[in-house]
């Protein structure tokens, strides 16, 4: 008996049209669910960088 577990994806990137946007579009076109965590500059960056996320 096999148990198949679906992978979960989490994309953490800056809130804007950069390299992360291409990945967001690919997930959307493939209908893949993912957690979209957007970092807003400059407010979120210091805490995110220190936490290593």
MONOR-V742783 format. One record per residue. RES is the residue in one letter. PHI is phi in whole degrees, -180 to 180 (* if undefined). OMEGA is omega as a letter, one per 20 degrees, with the letter a starting at -180 (* if undefined). Layout:
((RES	PHI	OMEGA) (RES	PHI	OMEGA))
This chain:
((X	*	r) (X	-109	r) (X	-114	a) (X	-102	r) (X	-111	r) (X	-73	r) (X	-73	r) (X	-112	a) (X	-114	r) (X	-133	r) (X	-108	r) (X	-113	a) (X	-157	a) (X	-66	a) (X	-82	a) (X	173	a) (X	-90	r) (X	-126	r) (X	-67	r) (X	-68	a) (X	-64	r) (X	-61	r) (X	-65	r) (X	-59	r) (X	-66	r) (X	-63	r) (X	-59	a) (X	-64	a) (X	-65	r) (X	-87	a) (X	57	r) (X	-99	r) (X	-78	r) (X	-152	r) (X	-89	a) (X	-102	a) (X	-104	a) (X	-107	a) (X	-95	r) (X	-93	r) (X	-90	i) (X	-91	a) (X	-63	a) (X	-87	a) (X	-64	a) (X	-57	r) (X	-68	r) (X	-68	a) (X	-66	r) (X	-66	a) (X	-76	r) (X	74	a) (X	-89	*))
